[in-house]
Amino acid sequence: MAAKTVLQLSVHDERIRKKAFVIVSRSQGVTSITMDDKTGKMTVVGEVDVPVLVMKLRKLCNAEIVSVEVVKPPEKKPEPAKPDPAKPAPAKPAEVVAFPVTHMNYPYQYHSSYANSHYQPYGNSRVVVEEPNTCVLM
């Protein structure tokens, strides 16, 4: 279940504040992060391992757990049924949009210049292809 965790951080610099946000945002299971700059309290919502998060933050600044609360997901209210119109509108025909296929859609696809290159069986060899957009290996 998701939990709402409030942490007290001793953030006295904008650089440390940004690093704290990066550390918390990279933690697995975080849904949202908010921070009150005046009081130094950071609120983290999500399925987070709180002791591990505090240990990571303590490498950066002084961090303490203020509270941890279980948050229930908001219940969706059923929408009232809309009355069906007496006469339904005629359905529009489905549009089909076709995109032209070009040879550069996929950057790692087969190119004809690869078939023209001849590799020699020796280690120190040089491959030269007469097309201008190919690489030369040495």
DRENVEXKE-731794 format. One record per atom (N, C-alpha, C, O, CB): residue number from 0; x, y, z. Coordinates in pm, whole numbers, plus 50000, padded with zeros to 5 digits. Glycine has a CB too. Layout:
<site NUM <X Y Z>>
...
This chain:
<site 0 <50084 49882 50000>>
<site 0 <50000 50000 50000>>
<site 0 <50088 50124 50000>>
<site 0 <50200 50123 50051>>
<site 0 <49905 50000 50122>>
<site 1 <50035 50228 49943>>
<site 1 <50109 50354 49935>>
<site 1 <50114 50420 50072>>
<site 1 <50019 50411 50151>>
<site 1 <50045 50449 49831>>
<site 2 <50224 50486 50099>>
<site 2 <50241 50554 50226>>
<site 2 <50282 50698 50202>>
<site 2 <50350 50730 50104>>
<site 2 <50346 50481 50313>>
<site 3 <50240 50785 50292>>
<site 3 <50279 50926 50288>>
<site 3 <50381 50945 50399>>
<site 3 <50349 50933 50517>>
<site 3 <50154 51023 50306>>
<site 4 <50505 50974 50361>>
<site 4 <50615 50987 50455>>
<site 4 <50659 51133 50461>>
<site 4 <50681 51195 50358>>
<site 4 <50732 50896 50416>>
<site 5 <50670 51186 50582>>
<site 5 <50719 51322 50601>>
<site 5 <50858 51313 50663>>
<site 5 <50876 51251 50769>>
<site 5 <50622 51406 50691>>
<site 6 <50956 51375 50597>>
<site 6 <51094 51373 50643>>
<site 6 <51138 51515 50675>>
<site 6 <51103 51609 50603>>
<site 6 <51188 51309 50537>>
<site 7 <51216 51531 50782>>
<site 7 <51273 51660 50817>>
<site 7 <51417 51662 50768>>
<site 7 <51499 51582 50812>>
<site 7 <51266 51686 50971>>
<site 8 <51447 51754 50675>>
<site 8 <51580 51766 50618>>
<site 8 <51643 51898 50658>>
<site 8 <51574 52000 50664>>
<site 8 <51576 51752 50465>>
<site 9 <51772 51896 50684>>
<site 9 <51844 52022 50712>>
<site 9 <51908 52069 50582>>
<site 9 <52026 52046 50557>>
<site 9 <51952 52002 50825>>
<site 10 <51828 52135 50502>>
<site 10 <51873 52183 50371>>
<site 10 <51901 52332 50384>>
<site 10 <51810 52411 50411>>
<site 10 <51767 52155 50258>>
<site 11 <52026 52371 50366>>
<site 11 <52062 52511 50378>>
<site 11 <52114 52569 50246>>
<site 11 <52154 52685 50240>>
<site 11 <52166 52528 50486>>
<site 12 <52113 52486 50140>>
<site 12 <52168 52529 50012>>
<site 12 <52080 52476 49900>>
<site 12 <52024 52367 49912>>
<site 12 <52315 52481 49995>>
<site 13 <52066 52550 49794>>
<site 13 <51985 52508 49679>>
<site 13 <52044 52383 49613>>
<site 13 <51971 52298 49563>>
<site 13 <51974 52623 49575>>
<site 14 <52177 52373 49613>>
<site 14 <52243 52257 49553>>
<site 14 <52209 52129 49629>>
<site 14 <52185 52025 49568>>
<site 14 <52396 52279 49550>>
<site 15 <52207 52136 49761>>
<site 15 <52173 52020 49843>>
<site 15 <52027 51984 49824>>
<site 15 <51991 51867 49822>>
<site 15 <52204 52046 49992>>
<site 16 <51942 52085 49812>>
<site 16 <51798 52062 49789>>
<site 16 <51776 51985 49659>>
<site 16 <51698 51890 49655>>
<site 16 <51721 52195 49786>>
<site 17 <51845 52026 49554>>
<site 17 <51832 51958 49425>>
<site 17 <51883 51815 49433>>
<site 17 <51821 51724 49377>>
<site 17 <51908 52034 49316>>
<site 18 <51994 51794 49502>>
<site 18 <52048 51658 49515>>
<site 18 <51953 51570 49595>>
<site 18 <51939 51451 49565>>
<site 18 <52186 51661 49583>>
<site 19 <51888 51627 49697>>
<site 19 <51792 51550 49776>>
<site 19 <51674 51508 49688>>
<site 19 <51626 51395 49699>>
<site 19 <51741 51631 49897>>
<site 20 <51627 51598 49602>>
<site 20 <51519 51563 49510>>
<site 20 <51562 51453 49415>>
<site 20 <51482 51364 49386>>
<site 20 <51475 51686 49431>>
<site 21 <51685 51457 49367>>
<site 21 <51734 51354 49275>>
<site 21 <51742 51219 49346>>
<site 21 <51702 51118 49289>>
<site 21 <51873 51393 49219>>
<site 22 <51792 51218 49470>>
<site 22 <51803 51093 49544>>
<site 22 <51666 51032 49566>>
<site 22 <51647 50911 49547>>
<site 22 <51873 51115 49678>>
<site 23 <51569 51114 49607>>
<site 23 <51435 51062 49635>>
<site 23 <51365 51020 49507>>
<site 23 <51298 50917 49504>>
<site 23 <51351 51168 49709>>
<site 24 <51380 51097 49399>>
<site 24 <51310 51065 49275>>
<site 24 <51364 50938 49211>>
<site 24 <51291 50872 49137>>
<site 24 <51321 51180 49177>>
<site 25 <51489 50903 49236>>
<site 25 <51546 50781 49180>>
<site 25 <51510 50657 49261>>
<site 25 <51535 50545 49217>>
<site 25 <51697 50794 49171>>
<site 26 <51452 50677 49377>>
<site 26 <51413 50563 49460>>
<site 26 <51294 50492 49397>>
<site 26 <51208 50556 49336>>
<site 26 <51380 50607 49604>>
<site 27 <51291 50362 49413>>
<site 27 <51186 50281 49350>>
<site 27 <51055 50297 49427>>
<site 27 <51054 50290 49549>>
<site 27 <51228 50132 49344>>
<site 28 <50945 50319 49355>>
<site 28 <50813 50324 49413>>
<site 28 <50764 50463 49449>>
<site 28 <50653 50477 49501>>
<site 28 <50810 50242 49533>>
<site 29 <50842 50568 49422>>
<site 29 <50801 50704 49457>>
<site 29 <50697 50753 49356>>
<site 29 <50718 50745 49235>>
<site 29 <50924 50800 49460>>
<site 30 <50584 50805 49408>>
<site 30 <50480 50859 49320>>
<site 30 <50485 51010 49313>>
<site 30 <50471 51068 49206>>
<site 30 <50342 50814 49366>>
<site 31 <50505 51077 49428>>
<site 31 <50514 51222 49426>>
<site 31 <50605 51270 49538>>
<site 31 <50620 51206 49641>>
<site 31 <50375 51286 49438>>
<site 32 <50665 51388 49513>>
<site 32 <50756 51450 49609>>
<site 32 <50719 51597 49621>>
<site 32 <50702 51665 49520>>
<site 32 <50906 51432 49567>>
<site 33 <50707 51645 49744>>
<site 33 <50688 51789 49767>>
<site 33 <50780 51829 49881>>
<site 33 <50812 51749 49968>>
<site 33 <50539 51824 49800>>
<site 34 <50824 51956 49879>>
<site 34 <50912 52004 49985>>
<site 34 <50874 52145 50023>>
<site 34 <50854 52231 49937>>
<site 34 <51060 51998 49942>>
<site 35 <50865 52168 50152>>
<site 35 <50840 52301 50205>>
<site 35 <50975 52361 50240>>
<site 35 <51043 52314 50331>>
<site 35 <50744 52297 50331>>
<site 36 <51016 52466 50167>>
<site 36 <51148 52523 50186>>
<site 36 <51162 52596 50320>>
<site 36 <51272 52603 50375>>
<site 36 <51180 52619 50073>>
<site 37 <51054 52650 50371>>
<site 37 <51062 52726 50497>>
<site 37 <51088 52635 50615>>
<site 37 <51170 52667 50702>>
<site 37 <50933 52805 50520>>
<site 38 <51018 52521 50621>>
<site 38 <51035 52430 50734>>
<site 38 <51135 52318 50707>>
<site 38 <51184 52256 50801>>
<site 38 <50901 52370 50772>>
<site 39 <51166 52292 50581>>
<site 39 <51260 52187 50546>>
<site 39 <51198 52049 50549>>
<site 39 <51270 51949 50558>>
<site 39 <51378 52191 50638>>
<site 40 <51065 52041 50541>>
<site 40 <50998 51911 50543>>
<site 40 <50970 51864 50402>>
<site 40 <50916 51937 50319>>
<site 40 <50867 51918 50625>>
<site 41 <51008 51740 50376>>
<site 41 <50985 51678 50245>>
<site 41 <50879 51570 50262>>
<site 41 <50888 51486 50351>>
<site 41 <51117 51619 50185>>
<site 42 <50777 51574 50175>>
<site 42 <50671 51474 50178>>
<site 42 <50688 51383 50057>>
<site 42 <50691 51429 49943>>
<site 42 <50530 51540 50178>>
<site 43 <50699 51253 50084>>
<site 43 <50718 51153 49979>>
<site 43 <50598 51059 49984>>
<site 43 <50567 51003 50089>>
<site 43 <50853 51074 49998>>
<site 44 <50531 51041 49869>>
<site 44 <50416 50953 49860>>
<site 44 <50453 50838 49766>>
<site 44 <50507 50860 49658>>
<site 44 <50289 51029 49810>>
<site 45 <50422 50715 49810>>
<site 45 <50447 50598 49727>>
<site 45 <50488 50480 49812>>
<site 45 <50496 50487 49934>>
<site 45 <50554 50628 49624>>
<site 46 <50514 50370 49744>>
<site 46 <50558 50248 49811>>
<site 46 <50710 50252 49819>>
<site 46 <50780 50199 49732>>
<site 46 <50509 50120 49735>>
<site 47 <50760 50314 49925>>
<site 47 <50903 50339 49939>>
<site 47 <50954 50270 50065>>
<site 47 <50884 50263 50166>>
<site 47 <50932 50491 49945>>
<site 48 <51077 50219 50059>>
<site 48 <51143 50167 50177>>
<site 48 <51202 50287 50251>>
<site 48 <51310 50335 50215>>
<site 48 <51254 50061 50139>>
<site 49 <51133 50334 50354>>
<site 49 <51166 50459 50421>>
<site 49 <51304 50456 50488>>
<site 49 <51379 50552 50472>>
<site 49 <51061 50492 50523>>
<site 50 <51341 50351 50562>>
<site 50 <51474 50352 50623>>
<site 50 <51588 50359 50521>>
<site 50 <51688 50426 50546>>
<site 50 <51492 50228 50708>>
<site 51 <51573 50294 50409>>
<site 51 <51677 50300 50305>>
<site 51 <51684 50441 50248>>
<site 51 <51793 50492 50221>>
<site 51 <51648 50197 50193>>
<site 52 <51569 50503 50228>>
<site 52 <51565 50639 50175>>
<site 52 <51632 50736 50272>>
<site 52 <51706 50825 50229>>
<site 52 <51420 50682 50148>>
<site 53 <51606 50720 50401>>
<site 53 <51667 50809 50501>>
<site 53 <51818 50788 50506>>
<site 53 <51893 50884 50521>>
<site 53 <51605 50784 50641>>
<site 54 <51864 50664 50493>>
<site 54 <52009 50638 50493>>
<site 54 <52076 50705 50373>>
<site 54 <52186 50758 50386>>
<site 54 <52036 50486 50490>>
<site 55 <52010 50702 50257>>
<site 55 <52066 50768 50139>>
<site 55 <52071 50919 50159>>
<site 55 <52168 50984 50119>>
<site 55 <51985 50733 50014>>
<site 56 <51966 50976 50220>>
<site 56 <51961 51120 50240>>
<site 56 <52060 51164 50348>>
<site 56 <52109 51277 50343>>
<site 56 <51819 51163 50278>>
<site 57 <52090 51079 50444>>
<site 57 <52183 51116 50550>>
<site 57 <52327 51129 50499>>
<site 57 <52409 51193 50565>>
<site 57 <52179 51013 50662>>
<site 58 <52357 51071 50385>>
<site 58 <52489 51090 50324>>
<site 58 <52503 51232 50271>>
<site 58 <52614 51282 50252>>
<site 58 <52511 50989 50211>>
<site 59 <52388 51298 50246>>
<site 59 <52387 51432 50190>>
<site 59 <52366 51539 50297>>
<site 59 <52436 51640 50299>>
<site 59 <52279 51443 50084>>
<site 60 <52269 51516 50386>>
<site 60 <52235 51613 50489>>
<site 60 <52172 51539 50607>>
<site 60 <52152 51418 50601>>
<site 60 <52140 51723 50434>>
<site 61 <52140 51612 50712>>
<site 61 <52075 51552 50828>>
<site 61 <51929 51525 50793>>
<site 61 <51857 51617 50755>>
<site 61 <52087 51644 50953>>
<site 62 <51884 51400 50805>>
<site 62 <51747 51362 50769>>
<site 62 <51687 51278 50881>>
<site 62 <51751 51188 50934>>
<site 62 <51744 51284 50636>>
<site 63 <51561 51311 50916>>
<site 63 <51489 51237 51019>>
<site 63 <51347 51211 50974>>
<site 63 <51290 51289 50898>>
<site 63 <51490 51313 51152>>
<site 64 <51290 51100 51021>>
<site 64 <51152 51065 50987>>
<site 64 <51060 51138 51085>>
<site 64 <51076 51127 51207>>
<site 64 <51128 50909 50992>>
<site 65 <50963 51214 51030>>
<site 65 <50865 51283 51113>>
<site 65 <50742 51196 51130>>
<site 65 <50697 51172 51242>>
<site 65 <50828 51420 51052>>
<site 66 <50686 51148 51018>>
<site 66 <50567 51063 51025>>
<site 66 <50555 50978 50900>>
<site 66 <50604 51014 50792>>
<site 66 <50440 51148 51043>>
<site 67 <50488 50863 50918>>
<site 67 <50457 50774 50807>>
<site 67 <50311 50736 50820>>
<site 67 <50269 50681 50922>>
<site 67 <50550 50646 50807>>
<site 68 <50231 50765 50716>>
<site 68 <50088 50736 50717>>
<site 68 <50054 50651 50596>>
<site 68 <50109 50670 50488>>
<site 68 <50005 50866 50719>>
<site 69 <49961 50558 50615>>
<site 69 <49914 50477 50504>>
<site 69 <49807 50557 50431>>
<site 69 <49714 50610 50492>>
<site 69 <49859 50338 50553>>
<site 70 <49821 50566 50300>>
<site 70 <49728 50643 50218>>
<site 70 <49643 50546 50137>>
<site 70 <49696 50461 50065>>
<site 70 <49803 50743 50125>>
<site 71 <49514 50559 50149>>
<site 71 <49424 50476 50069>>
<site 71 <49407 50544 49934>>
<site 71 <49397 50666 49927>>
<site 71 <49285 50456 50140>>
<site 72 <49403 50465 49826>>
<site 72 <49381 50526 49695>>
<site 72 <49242 50586 49689>>
<site 72 <49148 50531 49748>>
<site 72 <49401 50422 49583>>
<site 73 <49226 50698 49620>>
<site 73 <49094 50760 49613>>
<site 73 <48995 50670 49540>>
<site 73 <49024 50615 49434>>
<site 73 <49102 50897 49543>>
<site 74 <48878 50657 49600>>
<site 74 <48775 50572 49539>>
<site 74 <48708 50648 49426>>
<site 74 <48674 50766 49438>>
<site 74 <48671 50526 49644>>
<site 75 <48689 50579 49317>>
<site 75 <48624 50641 49202>>
<site 75 <48473 50634 49221>>
<site 75 <48417 50528 49249>>
<site 75 <48666 50574 49069>>
<site 76 <48411 50748 49205>>
<site 76 <48266 50752 49216>>
<site 76 <48205 50710 49083>>
<site 76 <48251 50753 48977>>
<site 76 <48215 50893 49257>>
<site 77 <48103 50626 49088>>
<site 77 <48041 50586 48961>>
<site 77 <47971 50707 48898>>
<site 77 <47902 50783 48966>>
<site 77 <47940 50469 48983>>
<site 78 <47991 50720 48769>>
<site 78 <47930 50832 48697>>
<site 78 <47782 50803 48674>>
<site 78 <47745 50690 48644>>
<site 78 <48003 50857 48561>>
<site 79 <47699 50905 48687>>
<site 79 <47557 50882 48660>>
<site 79 <47536 50849 48512>>
<site 79 <47603 50903 48424>>
<site 79 <47474 51007 48700>>
<site 80 <47444 50760 48488>>
<site 80 <47418 50716 48350>>
<site 80 <47355 50831 48271>>
<site 80 <47261 50896 48316>>
<site 80 <47325 50592 48348>>
<site 81 <47410 50853 48155>>
<site 81 <47358 50960 48069>>
<site 81 <47243 50902 47987>>
<site 81 <47252 50789 47938>>
<site 81 <47470 51020 47976>>
<site 82 <47137 50979 47972>>
<site 82 <47026 50930 47890>>
<site 82 <47069 50921 47744>>
<site 82 <47134 51011 47691>>
<site 82 <46902 51021 47905>>
<site 83 <47032 50810 47679>>
<site 83 <47066 50792 47538>>
<site 83 <46981 50886 47453>>
<site 83 <46862 50902 47478>>
<site 83 <47044 50645 47494>>
<site 84 <47043 50948 47355>>
<site 84 <46963 51035 47266>>
<site 84 <46864 50950 47185>>
<site 84 <46888 50832 47158>>
<site 84 <47056 51118 47170>>
<site 85 <46754 51011 47148>>
<site 85 <46649 50939 47076>>
<site 85 <46700 50890 46940>>
<site 85 <46671 50778 46899>>
<site 85 <46526 51028 47056>>
<site 86 <46774 50972 46874>>
<site 86 <46826 50935 46742>>
<site 86 <46979 50943 46745>>
<site 86 <47034 51053 46759>>
<site 86 <46766 51028 46629>>
<site 87 <47049 50831 46733>>
<site 87 <47195 50836 46737>>
<site 87 <47250 50902 46610>>
<site 87 <47192 50891 46502>>
<site 87 <47254 50694 46754>>
<site 88 <47361 50970 46626>>
<site 88 <47425 51036 46512>>
<site 88 <47486 50931 46420>>
<site 88 <47532 50827 46468>>
<site 88 <47534 51137 46560>>
<site 89 <47486 50956 46288>>
<site 89 <47546 50858 46197>>
<site 89 <47696 50847 46223>>
<site 89 <47764 50946 46250>>
<site 89 <47518 50897 46050>>
<site 90 <47746 50726 46213>>
<site 90 <47888 50700 46239>>
<site 90 <47972 50748 46121>>
<site 90 <47935 50729 46005>>
<site 90 <47913 50551 46265>>
<site 91 <48085 50811 46151>>
<site 91 <48176 50857 46047>>
<site 91 <48261 50739 46000>>
<site 91 <48297 50653 46080>>
<site 91 <48266 50974 46098>>
<site 92 <48291 50735 45872>>
<site 92 <48379 50627 45826>>
<site 92 <48519 50646 45884>>
<site 92 <48567 50759 45899>>
<site 92 <48385 50624 45670>>
<site 93 <48582 50537 45917>>
<site 93 <48715 50542 45977>>
<site 93 <48816 50589 45874>>
<site 93 <48817 50541 45760>>
<site 93 <48755 50405 46033>>
<site 94 <48902 50682 45914>>
<site 94 <49006 50732 45824>>
<site 94 <49130 50646 45840>>
<site 94 <49171 50612 45951>>
<site 94 <49037 50881 45853>>
<site 95 <49189 50613 45729>>
<site 95 <49313 50539 45731>>
<site 95 <49421 50631 45678>>
<site 95 <49414 50678 45564>>
<site 95 <49303 50406 45648>>
<site 96 <49521 50655 45761>>
<site 96 <49631 50741 45720>>
<site 96 <49752 50653 45699>>
<site 96 <49797 50584 45790>>
<site 96 <49659 50852 45827>>
<site 97 <49805 50656 45579>>
<site 97 <49921 50574 45547>>
<site 97 <50043 50664 45537>>
<site 97 <50039 50767 45471>>
<site 97 <49900 50494 45415>>
<site 98 <50151 50624 45603>>
<site 98 <50274 50699 45599>>
<site 98 <50367 50632 45499>>
<site 98 <50379 50509 45499>>
<site 98 <50339 50709 45739>>
<site 99 <50432 50709 45416>>
<site 99 <50524 50647 45320>>
<site 99 <50643 50585 45392>>
<site 99 <50695 50642 45488>>
<site 99 <50572 50749 45216>>
<site 100 <50685 50472 45345>>
<site 100 <50799 50403 45405>>
<site 100 <50924 50448 45331>>
<site 100 <50935 50434 45209>>
<site 100 <50782 50248 45398>>
<site 101 <51017 50501 45408>>
<site 101 <51144 50541 45348>>
<site 101 <51252 50449 45401>>
<site 101 <51230 50377 45498>>
<site 101 <51177 50691 45379>>
<site 102 <51367 50451 45337>>
<site 102 <51472 50359 45378>>
<site 102 <51543 50405 45505>>
<site 102 <51627 50330 45556>>
<site 102 <51571 50344 45267>>
<site 103 <51514 50523 45558>>
<site 103 <51581 50570 45679>>
<site 103 <51490 50568 45801>>
<site 103 <51519 50636 45899>>
<site 103 <51634 50709 45657>>
<site 104 <51379 50493 45798>>
<site 104 <51292 50486 45915>>
<site 104 <51362 50421 46032>>
<site 104 <51342 50462 46147>>
<site 104 <51165 50410 45881>>
<site 105 <51443 50320 46006>>
<site 105 <51512 50248 46111>>
<site 105 <51662 50269 46093>>
<site 105 <51715 50234 45988>>
<site 105 <51476 50097 46109>>
<site 106 <51730 50324 46190>>
<site 106 <51871 50357 46170>>
<site 106 <51962 50235 46158>>
<site 106 <52071 50248 46103>>
<site 106 <51919 50441 46283>>
<site 107 <51920 50117 46207>>
<site 107 <52006 50000 46202>>
<site 107 <51957 49897 46101>>
<site 107 <51964 49777 46127>>
<site 107 <52015 49936 46340>>
<site 108 <51908 49940 45989>>
<site 108 <51861 49843 45891>>
<site 108 <51968 49820 45784>>
<site 108 <52067 49893 45777>>
<site 108 <51729 49892 45827>>
<site 109 <51946 49720 45705>>
<site 109 <52041 49680 45603>>
<site 109 <52057 49790 45499>>
<site 109 <51959 49850 45455>>
<site 109 <51996 49550 45536>>
<site 110 <52178 49816 45460>>
<site 110 <52206 49915 45357>>
<site 110 <52286 49846 45248>>
<site 110 <52371 49762 45277>>
<site 110 <52281 50039 45414>>
<site 111 <52261 49881 45124>>
<site 111 <52323 49811 45012>>
<site 111 <52475 49829 45008>>
<site 111 <52544 49746 44949>>
<site 111 <52263 49858 44882>>
<site 112 <52528 49934 45069>>
<site 112 <52673 49953 45064>>
<site 112 <52747 49849 45147>>
<site 112 <52865 49824 45123>>
<site 112 <52710 50093 45113>>
<site 113 <52678 49786 45245>>
<site 113 <52742 49683 45324>>
<site 113 <52773 49559 45239>>
<site 113 <52872 49490 45264>>
<site 113 <52652 49645 45443>>
<site 114 <52691 49531 45140>>
<site 114 <52712 49414 45055>>
<site 114 <52831 49433 44962>>
<site 114 <52889 49335 44916>>
<site 114 <52586 49386 44974>>
<site 115 <52868 49559 44935>>
<site 115 <52978 49585 44841>>
<site 115 <53114 49590 44909>>
<site 115 <53216 49592 44841>>
<site 115 <52954 49714 44768>>
<site 116 <53118 49592 45041>>
<site 116 <53247 49600 45109>>
<site 116 <53307 49460 45120>>
<site 116 <53237 49364 45152>>
<site 116 <53232 49665 45249>>
<site 117 <53435 49450 45095>>
<site 117 <53504 49322 45098>>
<site 117 <53609 49327 45208>>
<site 117 <53701 49409 45204>>
<site 117 <53569 49288 44960>>
<site 118 <53595 49240 45306>>
<site 118 <53689 49236 45417>>
<site 118 <53796 49132 45389>>
<site 118 <53767 49021 45344>>
<site 118 <53617 49205 45549>>
<site 119 <53919 49169 45414>>
<site 119 <54030 49077 45394>>
<site 119 <54051 48999 45524>>
<site 119 <54020 49050 45631>>
<site 119 <54159 49152 45353>>
<site 120 <54101 48877 45516>>
<site 120 <54111 48793 45634>>
<site 120 <54223 48831 45730>>
<site 120 <54240 48764 45832>>
<site 120 <54129 48653 45593>>
<site 121 <54301 48935 45703>>
<site 121 <54415 48969 45788>>
<site 121 <54376 49077 45887>>
<site 121 <54286 49157 45860>>
<site 121 <54534 49015 45703>>
<site 122 <54445 49080 46002>>
<site 122 <54413 49173 46110>>
<site 122 <54435 49318 46074>>
<site 122 <54350 49401 46104>>
<site 122 <54493 49140 46230>>
<site 123 <54547 49352 46012>>
<site 123 <54577 49491 45977>>
<site 123 <54539 49515 45833>>
<site 123 <54624 49520 45744>>
<site 123 <54727 49523 46001>>
<site 124 <54411 49529 45809>>
<site 124 <54366 49549 45672>>
<site 124 <54290 49680 45664>>
<site 124 <54250 49736 45766>>
<site 124 <54278 49431 45623>>
<site 125 <54270 49727 45546>>
<site 125 <54200 49852 45522>>
<site 125 <54087 49825 45424>>
<site 125 <54108 49763 45320>>
<site 125 <54295 49961 45468>>
<site 126 <53967 49872 45459>>
<site 126 <53851 49852 45374>>
<site 126 <53815 49986 45312>>
<site 126 <53796 50085 45383>>
<site 126 <53731 49793 45454>>
<site 127 <53806 49990 45181>>
<site 127 <53771 50113 45112>>
<site 127 <53651 50084 45023>>
<site 127 <53654 49992 44942>>
<site 127 <53891 50168 45028>>
<site 128 <53546 50163 45040>>
<site 128 <53426 50152 44960>>
<site 128 <53411 50281 44884>>
<site 128 <53442 50387 44938>>
<site 128 <53300 50122 45047>>
<site 129 <53365 50275 44761>>
<site 129 <53364 50392 44676>>
<site 129 <53246 50484 44699>>
<site 129 <53232 50583 44627>>
<site 129 <53365 50350 44535>>
<site 130 <53159 50455 44795>>
<site 130 <53048 50544 44824>>
<site 130 <53091 50649 44925>>
<site 130 <53172 50618 45012>>
<site 130 <52925 50466 44877>>
<site 131 <53042 50773 44916>>
<site 131 <53093 50880 45001>>
<site 131 <53047 50871 45148>>
<site 131 <53113 50930 45234>>
<site 131 <53051 51013 44944>>
<site 132 <52940 50802 45180>>
<site 132 <52885 50805 45316>>
<site 132 <52921 50680 45398>>
<site 132 <52848 50646 45491>>
<site 132 <52734 50819 45310>>
<site 133 <53028 50614 45366>>
<site 133 <53065 50495 45442>>
<site 133 <53187 50522 45526>>
<site 133 <53257 50621 45504>>
<site 133 <53089 50377 45349>>
<site 134 <53213 50437 45622>>
<site 134 <53327 50453 45713>>
<site 134 <53448 50380 45658>>
<site 134 <53436 50285 45580>>
<site 134 <53292 50400 45854>>
<site 135 <53563 50425 45698>>
<site 135 <53688 50359 45661>>
<site 135 <53748 50304 45789>>
<site 135 <53770 50379 45884>>
<site 135 <53787 50457 45587>>
<site 136 <53775 50174 45792>>
<site 136 <53833 50110 45909>>
<site 136 <53981 50088 45886>>
<site 136 <54023 50047 45778>>
<site 136 <53764 49977 45940>>
<site 137 <54059 50116 45987>>
<site 137 <54204 50094 45976>>
<site 137 <54249 50002 46085>>
<site 137 <54368 49971 46094>>
<site 137 <54282 50226 45982>>
